[in-house]
């Protein structure tokens, strides 16, 4: 995989973070998003992210300017036709991802690899609709992508071994810990993490302990950098509930299902930091 230009399809918070990581690694990035105004907002996130890196002394002003100069915007999906690699970061729903990959297949060169950033959906099901399943991998970045070191590199039974090896090498060039894993529900991290977070909600309900007390217990007793409820608030309670549903559908294990209390908060629109209120209150 000779990658010089990366297309990022879906330029919300996650896609913009992935774009920033690729820019800092020296790649050109072409950003596209199907929602009006989303690409411009994503470019603003990239500018702000690079500026924060400069302010912290982690990046020179010259390097930040060079990175920003390598970012271009595609008003139409067709403008991704000439990229060397496409990383998809759109809504976490199977059908839109399948439809996007099918459209990309019709316009991109046969040697272009497609990567999905899905955290819980079947990469195989996405690849099956792509027209080139041998060139589809999972590149699961963690949020926020510029700060989180891990990328899960997901292989399906259909992927060309050379393509998969190249995807691993690409993730490493981004300065990430590239961990290979099979296409199983939740991959590695979420297979372990999602039920643990759900258990924290159940423990709250069973013991009457507060979210703050459980968070403090896990920080100071288990060495977690943040407690489970603070983590869910950062991830987004809707994301936690969605990932739980995907894992439960795939594995049919009761621990994977989202607890009722989590579901109620999602229904109330209390999604965590992004809405100002989840298990905790978050100031402006």
Protein Blocks (a to p, Z undefined) as FASTA:
>chain_A
ZZfbdcdehjafklmmmmmmmmmnopacddddfbghklmmmmmmmmmmmmmmmmnopacf
klmmmmmmmpccdfbfklmmmpmbdcdfbdfdfklmmmmmmmmmmmmcfklccddfbfkb
cfklmmmmnopamlcccddddddfklmmbdcddddfkbcfklmmmmmmmmmmnopacddd
dddehilmmmmmmmmmmmmmmmmmmnopafklmmmmmmmmnopabdfklmmmmnopklmm
mmmmmmmmmnopaklpccfklmmmmmnopnbjknopafbccdZZ
